Amino acid sequence: MGSGEAAGPAAGLHVKTAKVSVYVFSGLTAVGAGLFYSAVVTLSGSPTAGDPFLLQSFAAVVVGGTVLAGGRGGFVGTVFGALLLSVISQIVVFAGFQSYYSELAYGAILVIMVSVYSLPALIAKNRGARDESDGATAKRGAAVDLHPIASREEASCHRGAGVTPSGPCLAG
């Protein structure tokens, strides 16, 4: 569904059913992975057994191109992010550093990627605040009027004058 949820019904998609199905599937796969990890890897039911994977999961998703605020992202990008992070982890270990430096690398990559994704929004927000503080009355996204005389003539035509200084109104 992505960010075009309103277009779903127009395409014949039952949005609520699709949402519930996706969440149920996600929950079942998470339960399956948790049971597998708990039974095979840790051999115990420790509630903190998966904590080391939390940072890796977020970093893989963000490196894969998914914006944490929502809107876009995908499976292929997340898999690419996970592979890239595992390569970085192996490089850190093979370079002779302690394994906890890979966690530091994950954190640094996560901060950099979130900053890169947030930068355009921050610039737009600062630009809008600067326009408002300069006394600009134009709304954000409105076109800049490069021909003020033509605009005044169009305005007088729209008010019903019928004639402008440069001749009769051509707009119907």
LINFEN-V72587 format. One line per field, one symbol per residue. phi: phi as a letter, one per 30 degrees, with the letter a starting at -180 (. if undefined). psi: psi as a letter, one per 20 degrees, with the letter a starting at -180 (. if undefined). A space follows every 10 residues. Layout:
phi = ???
psi = ???
This chain:
phi = .iccdddedd cicddddddd dddddddddd dddddddddc dchacddcdc edcddddddd ddddjddddj jbkadddddd dddddddddd dddddjdddd dddddddddd dddddddded dddddddddd ddddidcddd iddddcbddd dddddddddj dibceckddc dd
psi = gbilhhighh jjpogggggg gghggggghg gghgggghhg ghkrkpijhj hiigghgggg gghijpphir grrrgghggg gggghhgggh ggghijrqhi hhhggggggg ggghgghigg hgggghgghg ghhijpiqqp iqqpoimhgh hhghghghij hhqrhjaqpi p.
